[in-house]
Amino acid sequence: MAGKLEVERKYEVPVDFALPPLTGIGGVASVGDADDQRLDATYYDTPTLRLARGRVTLRRRTGGNDAGWHLKRPSGGDRSELQVPASGRQTKPPTAVTAQVRALSRGEALQPVARIRTHRVERALRAADGSTVALVADDSVNTESLHGSRPERQWRELEIELVDGSRSALDDLDAALRAAGARPAQSPSKLAQALGDDYPAAPPGPGKVSALAAYLRDQRDAIVEHDPGVRDGDAESVHKMRVATRRLRSTIRSFAPLLPAGTDLNRLHDEIKWLTGILGEVRDGDVMGERLAGAVAAEPPELVLGPVAARIQQLLAGRVAAARERLVAGLDSRRYTDLLVELDAFVDATAAGPRTSRKELMRRAGQALRRADRRLAAAEHTPEEAPTHLGHERRDERLHESRKAYKRARYAAELVAPIAGGRATKLADRLTDLQDVLGAHQDSIVTGDLLRELALQAYAAGENAFTYGLLHARQHEHGLLALNDLPKARRRAAKAARKLY
C-alpha cells in the first residue's frame, strides 16, 4: 500500500506574524485566495507510545480536503503519508492502517492519546503555467493530551509543502520566510507539543552505545522499517528485511560470549531463523523466476521447444503466491510480535551492559574469518564426488557452507567498521566479492535441481523436455566458470584481512 512523499518544512511564528510577499520567489507567479479550514484530529498510539518512539503518527481527521485516517512515517529527511478514507463515525483504526504499524506497535492495542484542533488558512503558490509550486498553511493550533495530565496548549505555526515545485524552490521560499521572522520548528510535530514531556526522546545517536549494541539495534530497526513494504509485496523490502535477520543471526553466533548472559541465545537465534525462512521462501522464488526467465530468453527460439517459459512461470508464481500468504500470516502472528519484543529486550540489555573493548570485538571478528577460511580449505580438498554413504559431505555442500561462513565474516567486519575504519569496510567489500563467487556456484546447483523437476513434469505432460536439459547443462557450466574466479577473490580478501586483523 504505497503512500505519497511529503516534502515540507515547519516554522514557529509569533502571533503577529505577517506572511511576506512570495511572488517572484522560487518560481511563484501568484498566490491563491485563502482557503479557510477547521481541522479536528484525534491521534492514536499504544499505551507506551510505541508509534511516537518510531516518529510515526496516526490520526483520524475531520475537516479540510483530506479527511480520514492519516499515517505518517519518516522517509529519509522527509515523510511519507498513507491516507485511508474513514467510514461514518469510525473511531477504531481500520485494518489497512493497523497492519502497517503492527511491527511498530508490537501488536499492542491503539488508543486515542491526543486531540488537536487547527484553524488553518491555506494558500496555493502557483507558477506561471497555473501549476501549484507549494501550499502554505498558517495554523492556529489548540491541543489536548489524552495521555497523562499535560495541560491544553495553544500556538501558531507555519507549514510549507511542495506540490509541483522543486527542492530549490522550497529553499528560496524558506529563505524568504526566515527573513520575515519565521523560525524552523524545534518540535518534531504537533503531537510532540501536545504530549510534552510524555513524548519519547530520540534514541541515542551513533557513538553513544557500543558498536555491538548499535549494530544489533540497526538490524532490529531495519526489520520494523521494512515491515510495511513486505506486507505490500515489495521485493526490495523482503530482501532488506531478510538481510537484517541474517545479520542478527550471524552476530549472535560470532559474538555470543559478549552478549547478555541472561538471554537464551539459541532460542532467540531459532526464532529469528524462522522469520528468515518465511522471508526466504518469497525472496528465493522471486529471484529464481527472474533468473530462469532470463535464461530462457537468452536461448535461440529454435532451441526453446514447448511452453517452457509458461511452465516455469506457472510453477514459480504458484509457489511464490503461497509463500507470500505464509509470510503475511507470519507477520500477523503473535510469534512475530513476541520476537520483536524479545529483540527489544535483547538490544536494550546489550546497550546497558559493559562496553565491549575494541580488542575483543576485533578478535571475535577475526575468528569468524578464520573459520570461513578453514571451511573453504576443507571444501577445496574434498573430492568432486565424495562418498556420501560414508557420512561425508559433497564438495558442493562444503562450498555452500563456506559461502555462509564468509557471509558471517563479512557481517562481523561490518560490525567493527565504526571502530576499525576503512580497512574493515574494505574487507567487507572483498568478502562480498568472495561470497558472490560462491553464491553464483550455489545458485547454479539450486537452479539445476529446479530445472530437473520441471523437465520431469514436462515429460509427464507429454511435452518435449529438451530445453530443460539444455538449460540444466548451461547452469552446470555457469557454476564451474564461477569457481574460476575463486582464487582471485580469495587472494584479495586475504590481503584485506592482513591489513585489519
C-alpha positions as CSV (number, residue, x, y, z in Angstrom):
1,M,0.0,0.0,0.0
2,A,2.0,2.9,-1.3
3,G,1.9,6.4,0.3
4,K,2.8,9.8,-1.0
5,L,6.0,11.5,-0.1
6,E,5.7,14.7,1.8
7,V,8.4,17.3,1.3
8,E,7.6,20.1,3.8
9,R,9.1,22.5,6.3
10,K,7.5,23.8,9.5
11,Y,8.1,27.1,11.3
12,E,7.4,28.8,14.6
13,V,5.9,32.2,14.1
14,P,4.8,34.9,16.5
15,V,1.1,35.7,16.8
16,D,1.5,38.9,14.9
17,F,3.5,37.3,12.0
18,A,2.5,38.5,8.5
19,L,3.1,36.3,5.5
20,P,5.6,38.2,3.3
21,P,5.1,38.6,-0.5
22,L,6.2,35.4,-2.2
23,T,5.6,36.2,-5.8
24,G,8.8,36.1,-7.9
25,I,10.4,33.7,-5.4
26,G,11.0,30.0,-6.3
27,G,9.0,30.2,-9.5
28,V,5.9,31.6,-7.8
29,A,3.9,33.8,-10.1
30,S,0.8,34.3,-8.0
31,V,-0.7,33.5,-4.6
32,G,-4.1,31.9,-4.4
33,D,-7.0,33.0,-2.3
34,A,-7.1,31.9,1.3
35,D,-8.8,28.5,1.9
36,D,-10.2,28.6,5.5
37,Q,-10.3,25.1,7.1
38,R,-11.3,23.8,10.5
39,L,-9.5,20.6,11.3
40,D,-10.2,18.2,14.2
41,A,-7.7,15.3,14.6
42,T,-7.6,12.5,17.1
43,Y,-4.1,10.9,17.4
44,Y,-3.7,7.2,18.2
45,D,-0.8,5.3,19.7
46,T,-0.2,2.4,22.1
47,P,-0.3,2.9,25.9
48,T,3.5,3.1,25.8
49,L,3.6,5.4,22.8
50,R,5.5,3.0,20.6
51,L,4.5,4.8,17.4
52,A,5.8,8.1,18.7
53,R,9.0,6.4,19.7
54,G,9.4,5.5,16.0
55,R,8.5,9.1,14.9
56,V,5.3,7.7,13.3
57,T,1.9,9.4,13.7
58,L,-1.6,8.0,13.2
59,R,-4.6,10.3,13.3
60,R,-8.2,10.4,12.2
61,R,-9.0,13.9,11.0
62,T,-12.3,15.6,10.0
63,G,-12.5,18.8,8.1
64,G,-10.2,20.0,5.3
65,N,-9.7,18.5,1.9
66,D,-8.3,15.1,3.1
67,A,-10.4,14.0,5.9
68,G,-9.9,10.4,7.0
69,W,-7.1,8.3,8.5
70,H,-3.5,9.6,8.0
71,L,-0.4,7.5,8.8
72,K,2.9,9.4,8.6
73,R,6.3,7.8,8.6
74,P,9.9,9.1,8.3
75,S,11.3,8.7,4.8
76,G,14.9,10.0,4.6
77,G,14.7,13.6,5.6
78,D,11.1,13.8,4.6
79,R,7.9,11.9,5.5
80,S,5.6,9.5,3.7
81,E,1.9,9.7,4.2
82,L,-0.7,7.0,3.8
83,Q,-4.3,8.1,3.6
84,V,-7.3,5.8,4.1
85,P,-10.9,7.2,4.0
86,A,-12.9,7.0,7.2
87,S,-16.4,5.5,7.2
88,G,-19.1,7.2,9.2
89,R,-18.2,7.8,12.8
90,Q,-15.5,5.1,12.8
91,T,-13.2,5.5,15.8
92,K,-11.2,2.3,15.5
93,P,-8.3,2.4,13.1
94,P,-9.0,0.2,10.1
95,T,-7.1,-3.0,9.3
96,A,-5.4,-1.3,6.3
97,V,-3.7,1.0,8.8
98,T,-3.1,-1.2,11.8
99,A,-1.4,-3.8,9.6
100,Q,1.1,-1.1,8.5
101,V,2.1,-0.3,12.1
102,R,1.9,-3.8,13.6
103,A,5.6,-4.2,13.8
104,L,6.0,-0.8,15.4
105,S,3.1,-1.3,17.9
106,R,4.3,-4.8,18.7
107,G,0.7,-5.9,18.4
108,E,-0.5,-3.6,21.3
109,A,-3.9,-2.0,21.0
110,L,-4.1,1.5,19.6
111,Q,-6.0,4.1,21.6
112,P,-6.5,7.9,21.5
113,V,-3.6,9.8,23.0
114,A,-4.2,13.4,21.9
115,R,-6.8,15.7,20.2
116,I,-5.6,18.6,18.1
117,R,-7.9,21.2,16.7
118,T,-6.4,23.5,14.0
119,H,-7.7,26.6,12.3
120,R,-5.9,26.5,9.0
121,V,-5.6,29.2,6.4
122,E,-4.0,27.7,3.3
123,R,-2.8,29.4,0.2
124,A,-1.6,27.9,-3.0
125,L,1.6,29.3,-4.5
126,R,1.2,29.0,-8.3
127,A,3.6,29.1,-11.2
128,A,3.0,31.0,-14.4
129,D,1.5,27.9,-16.1
130,G,-1.0,27.5,-13.3
131,S,0.6,24.5,-11.6
132,T,0.9,24.6,-7.8
133,V,4.5,25.1,-6.7
134,A,3.7,24.7,-3.0
135,L,1.0,25.1,-0.3
136,V,1.5,27.5,2.6
137,A,-0.6,26.8,5.7
138,D,-1.0,29.2,8.5
139,D,-2.1,27.2,11.5
140,S,-3.6,28.3,14.9
141,V,-3.4,25.2,17.0
142,N,-5.1,24.0,20.1
143,T,-4.0,20.7,21.7
144,E,-5.4,18.4,24.4
145,S,-3.4,15.5,25.7
146,L,-5.4,12.3,26.4
147,H,-2.2,10.6,27.7
148,G,-1.2,11.9,31.1
149,S,-2.1,15.3,32.5
150,R,-0.5,17.7,30.0
151,P,-2.5,21.0,30.1
152,E,-4.0,22.3,26.9
153,R,-1.7,24.4,24.7
154,Q,-2.2,27.0,22.0
155,W,0.2,28.4,19.5
156,R,0.6,29.5,15.9
157,E,2.8,27.8,13.3
158,L,3.5,27.9,9.6
159,E,3.9,25.0,7.2
160,I,5.0,24.9,3.5
161,E,4.6,21.8,1.5
162,L,5.9,21.2,-2.0
163,V,3.4,20.1,-4.7
164,D,4.8,20.5,-8.2
165,G,7.8,22.7,-7.3
166,S,11.4,21.7,-6.9
167,R,13.5,21.5,-3.8
168,S,15.5,24.5,-4.9
169,A,12.2,26.4,-5.0
170,L,11.5,25.3,-1.4
171,D,14.9,26.6,-0.4
172,D,14.2,30.0,-1.9
173,L,10.8,30.2,-0.2
174,D,12.4,29.1,3.1
175,A,14.8,32.0,2.9
176,A,12.0,34.5,2.4
177,L,10.0,33.2,5.3
178,R,13.0,33.2,7.6
179,A,13.8,36.8,6.6
180,A,10.2,37.7,7.6
181,G,10.7,36.3,11.1
182,A,9.7,32.6,10.8
183,R,12.0,30.2,12.6
184,P,12.4,26.4,11.9
185,A,10.2,24.5,14.3
186,Q,12.1,23.0,17.2
187,S,9.4,20.4,18.0
188,P,9.1,17.4,15.6
189,S,5.3,17.6,15.4
190,K,2.1,19.0,16.8
191,L,1.7,15.7,18.6
192,A,5.1,16.1,20.4
193,Q,4.0,19.5,21.7
194,A,0.6,18.1,22.7
195,L,2.2,15.3,24.7
196,G,5.0,17.4,26.1
197,D,7.4,15.5,28.5
198,D,5.5,12.3,27.8
199,Y,6.7,12.3,24.1
200,P,9.5,9.7,23.9
201,A,13.1,11.0,23.5
202,A,15.0,10.2,20.4
203,P,17.2,7.1,20.7
204,P,20.9,7.6,21.4
205,G,22.9,8.6,18.3
206,P,25.9,6.9,16.8
207,G,28.8,6.6,19.3
208,K,26.5,6.7,22.4
209,V,26.3,2.9,22.5
210,S,28.9,0.2,21.7
211,A,29.5,-0.9,18.2
212,L,27.9,-4.3,19.1
213,A,24.7,-2.8,20.5
214,A,24.4,-0.3,17.7
215,Y,24.7,-3.0,15.0
216,L,22.0,-5.1,16.7
217,R,19.8,-2.1,17.1
218,D,20.2,-1.2,13.4
219,Q,19.1,-4.7,12.3
220,R,16.1,-4.7,14.7
221,D,15.1,-1.3,13.3
222,A,15.5,-2.5,9.7
223,I,13.0,-5.3,10.4
224,V,10.5,-2.8,11.7
225,E,11.2,-0.3,8.9
226,H,10.7,-2.7,6.1
227,D,7.7,-4.5,7.5
228,P,5.1,-2.3,5.7
229,G,6.8,-2.8,2.4
230,V,7.0,-6.6,2.9
231,R,3.2,-6.6,3.6
232,D,2.7,-4.6,0.4
233,G,4.6,-7.2,-1.7
234,D,7.7,-5.0,-2.4
235,A,10.5,-7.3,-3.4
236,E,13.3,-5.0,-2.2
237,S,11.7,-4.7,1.3
238,V,11.6,-8.5,1.5
239,H,15.3,-8.7,0.6
240,K,16.3,-6.0,3.1
241,M,14.3,-7.5,6.0
242,R,15.8,-10.9,5.2
243,V,19.3,-9.4,5.3
244,A,18.6,-7.8,8.6
245,T,17.5,-11.2,10.1
246,R,20.6,-12.8,8.7
247,R,22.9,-10.2,10.3
248,L,21.2,-10.7,13.6
249,R,21.7,-14.4,13.5
250,S,25.3,-14.0,12.4
251,T,26.1,-11.6,15.2
252,I,24.6,-13.9,17.8
253,R,26.8,-16.7,16.5
254,S,30.0,-14.7,16.1
255,F,29.8,-12.6,19.2
256,A,27.9,-14.9,21.6
257,P,30.3,-14.6,24.6
258,L,30.0,-10.8,24.5
259,L,26.2,-10.8,24.6
260,P,23.9,-10.5,27.7
261,A,24.2,-13.7,29.8
262,G,20.5,-13.8,30.7
263,T,19.4,-14.2,27.1
264,D,18.6,-17.7,25.7
265,L,20.7,-17.1,22.5
266,N,19.9,-20.5,21.0
267,R,16.2,-19.9,21.2
268,L,16.4,-16.3,20.0
269,H,18.5,-17.5,17.1
270,D,16.0,-20.1,16.2
271,E,13.1,-17.6,16.3
272,I,15.0,-15.2,14.0
273,K,15.8,-18.2,11.7
274,W,12.0,-18.9,11.5
275,L,11.5,-15.3,10.2
276,T,14.4,-15.6,7.8
277,G,12.9,-18.7,6.5
278,I,9.4,-17.4,5.6
279,L,11.1,-14.3,4.0
280,G,13.4,-16.5,2.1
281,E,10.6,-18.6,0.5
282,V,9.3,-15.4,-1.1
283,R,12.7,-13.9,-2.0
284,D,14.1,-17.1,-3.5
285,G,11.0,-17.6,-5.6
286,D,11.2,-14.0,-7.0
287,V,14.9,-14.3,-7.7
288,M,14.5,-17.8,-9.3
289,G,11.7,-16.5,-11.5
290,E,13.9,-13.7,-12.9
291,R,16.9,-16.0,-13.3
292,L,15.0,-18.6,-15.3
293,A,13.1,-16.0,-17.4
294,G,16.4,-14.5,-18.4
295,A,17.9,-17.9,-19.2
296,V,15.0,-18.9,-21.5
297,A,15.1,-15.5,-23.2
298,A,18.8,-15.9,-23.9
299,E,18.3,-19.1,-25.9
300,P,17.7,-19.0,-29.6
301,P,14.0,-19.5,-30.3
302,E,14.6,-22.7,-32.2
303,L,16.1,-24.3,-29.0
304,V,13.1,-23.5,-26.9
305,L,10.8,-26.4,-27.5
306,G,7.3,-26.4,-26.0
307,P,5.7,-24.0,-23.4
308,V,8.9,-23.7,-21.4
309,A,8.6,-20.1,-20.2
310,A,4.9,-20.6,-19.4
311,R,5.5,-23.8,-17.4
312,I,8.3,-22.1,-15.4
313,Q,6.2,-19.0,-14.7
314,Q,3.2,-21.1,-13.6
315,L,5.1,-23.2,-11.2
316,L,7.0,-20.4,-9.6
317,A,4.1,-18.0,-9.5
318,G,2.1,-20.5,-7.6
319,R,4.8,-21.2,-5.1
320,V,5.6,-17.5,-4.5
321,A,1.9,-16.7,-4.0
322,A,1.6,-19.5,-1.4
323,A,4.8,-18.3,0.2
324,R,3.5,-14.7,0.4
325,E,0.4,-15.9,2.2
326,R,2.5,-17.8,4.7
327,L,4.8,-14.7,5.1
328,V,1.9,-12.3,5.8
329,A,0.3,-14.8,8.2
330,G,3.6,-15.0,10.0
331,L,3.8,-11.2,10.3
332,D,0.3,-11.2,11.6
333,S,1.1,-13.8,14.2
334,R,1.7,-13.4,17.9
335,R,5.0,-15.3,17.3
336,Y,6.3,-12.4,15.3
337,T,5.4,-9.6,17.7
338,D,6.7,-11.7,20.6
339,L,10.0,-11.9,18.7
340,L,10.2,-8.2,18.2
341,V,9.5,-7.6,21.9
342,E,12.3,-10.1,22.7
343,L,14.6,-8.3,20.3
344,D,13.8,-5.0,22.1
345,A,14.9,-6.5,25.5
346,F,18.0,-8.1,23.9
347,V,19.1,-4.8,22.2
348,D,18.4,-2.8,25.4
349,A,20.3,-5.3,27.6
350,T,23.3,-5.3,25.2
351,A,23.3,-1.4,25.2
352,A,23.1,-1.3,29.0
353,G,25.8,-3.9,29.6
354,P,29.5,-3.3,29.9
355,R,31.0,-1.6,26.8
356,T,33.0,-4.3,24.9
357,S,36.5,-3.4,24.2
358,R,37.7,-2.8,20.6
359,K,40.3,-5.5,21.0
360,E,37.7,-8.1,21.9
361,L,35.4,-7.2,19.1
362,M,38.3,-7.3,16.6
363,R,39.4,-10.7,18.0
364,R,35.9,-12.2,17.6
365,A,35.6,-10.8,14.0
366,G,38.9,-12.2,13.1
367,Q,37.9,-15.6,14.4
368,A,34.8,-15.5,12.2
369,L,37.0,-15.0,9.2
370,R,39.4,-17.8,10.1
371,R,36.5,-20.2,10.5
372,A,35.4,-19.3,7.0
373,D,38.9,-19.8,5.6
374,R,39.1,-23.3,7.2
375,R,35.8,-24.3,5.7
376,L,36.9,-23.2,2.2
377,A,40.2,-25.1,2.6
378,A,38.3,-28.2,3.6
379,A,35.9,-27.8,0.6
380,E,38.8,-27.5,-1.8
381,H,40.3,-30.7,-0.5
382,T,37.0,-32.6,-0.9
383,P,36.7,-34.8,-4.0
384,E,34.1,-33.7,-6.5
385,E,32.0,-36.8,-5.6
386,A,32.7,-37.7,-2.0
387,P,31.2,-41.0,-0.8
388,T,28.1,-39.5,1.0
389,H,27.1,-43.0,2.1
390,L,30.1,-42.9,4.5
391,G,28.8,-39.7,6.0
392,H,31.0,-37.3,4.1
393,E,29.6,-34.0,2.7
394,R,29.9,-33.4,-1.0
395,R,32.2,-30.8,-2.3
396,D,29.3,-28.6,-3.4
397,E,27.8,-28.8,0.1
398,R,31.1,-27.7,1.7
399,L,31.4,-24.8,-0.7
400,H,27.9,-23.7,0.2
401,E,28.8,-23.9,3.9
402,S,31.9,-21.8,3.1
403,R,29.8,-19.2,1.5
404,K,27.6,-18.9,4.6
405,A,30.7,-18.7,6.8
406,Y,32.1,-15.9,4.7
407,K,28.8,-14.1,4.9
408,R,29.1,-14.2,8.7
409,A,32.7,-13.0,8.5
410,R,31.5,-10.1,6.3
411,Y,28.8,-9.1,8.8
412,A,31.4,-9.2,11.6
413,A,33.6,-6.9,9.5
414,E,30.6,-4.5,9.0
415,L,30.0,-4.5,12.8
416,V,33.6,-3.4,13.6
417,A,33.8,-0.9,10.8
418,P,32.7,2.1,13.0
419,I,35.7,1.4,15.3
420,A,38.2,-0.1,12.8
421,G,37.6,2.4,9.9
422,G,38.1,2.0,6.2
423,R,40.1,-1.2,6.4
424,A,37.1,-3.1,7.9
425,T,34.9,-1.6,5.2
426,K,37.4,-2.7,2.5
427,L,37.5,-6.2,3.9
428,A,33.6,-6.4,4.0
429,D,33.7,-5.4,0.3
430,R,36.2,-8.1,-0.6
431,L,34.3,-10.7,1.4
432,T,31.2,-9.7,-0.5
433,D,33.0,-10.5,-3.8
434,L,34.2,-13.8,-2.5
435,Q,30.7,-14.7,-1.2
436,D,29.2,-13.7,-4.6
437,V,31.6,-16.1,-6.4
438,L,30.5,-19.0,-4.1
439,G,26.9,-17.8,-4.4
440,A,26.9,-18.0,-8.2
441,H,28.1,-21.6,-7.9
442,Q,25.4,-22.5,-5.4
443,D,22.7,-20.7,-7.4
444,S,23.6,-22.8,-10.5
445,I,23.1,-26.0,-8.4
446,V,19.8,-24.9,-7.0
447,T,18.6,-23.8,-10.4
448,G,19.7,-27.1,-11.9
449,D,17.7,-29.0,-9.4
450,L,14.6,-27.0,-10.2
451,L,15.1,-27.5,-14.0
452,R,15.3,-31.2,-13.4
453,E,12.0,-31.1,-11.6
454,L,10.5,-29.0,-14.4
455,A,11.8,-31.5,-17.0
456,L,10.1,-34.4,-15.2
457,Q,6.8,-32.5,-15.1
458,A,7.0,-31.6,-18.8
459,Y,7.9,-35.2,-19.7
460,A,4.9,-36.5,-17.7
461,A,2.7,-34.0,-19.5
462,G,3.8,-35.3,-22.9
463,E,6.0,-32.2,-23.7
464,N,9.5,-32.1,-25.1
465,A,12.0,-31.8,-22.2
466,F,15.0,-31.0,-24.4
467,T,15.1,-27.3,-23.4
468,Y,15.2,-28.1,-19.7
469,G,18.1,-30.4,-20.2
470,L,19.9,-27.7,-22.2
471,L,19.3,-25.1,-19.5
472,H,20.5,-27.6,-16.9
473,A,23.8,-28.0,-18.8
474,R,24.1,-24.2,-19.1
475,Q,23.7,-23.9,-15.3
476,H,26.3,-26.5,-14.6
477,E,28.7,-24.7,-16.9
478,H,28.0,-21.3,-15.2
479,G,28.7,-22.9,-11.8
480,L,32.1,-24.2,-13.0
481,L,33.0,-20.9,-14.6
482,A,32.1,-19.1,-11.4
483,L,34.7,-21.1,-9.5
484,N,37.4,-19.9,-11.9
485,D,37.1,-16.5,-10.1
486,L,37.5,-18.1,-6.7
487,P,41.4,-18.0,-6.3
488,K,41.5,-14.3,-7.2
489,A,38.6,-13.4,-4.9
490,R,40.2,-15.3,-2.1
491,R,43.6,-13.6,-2.5
492,R,42.1,-10.2,-2.5
493,A,40.1,-11.0,0.7
494,A,43.2,-12.4,2.4
495,K,45.2,-9.3,1.5
496,A,42.5,-7.0,3.0
497,A,42.3,-9.2,6.1
498,R,46.0,-9.0,6.8
499,K,45.7,-5.2,6.9
500,L,43.0,-5.4,9.5
501,Y,43.4,-8.4,11.8
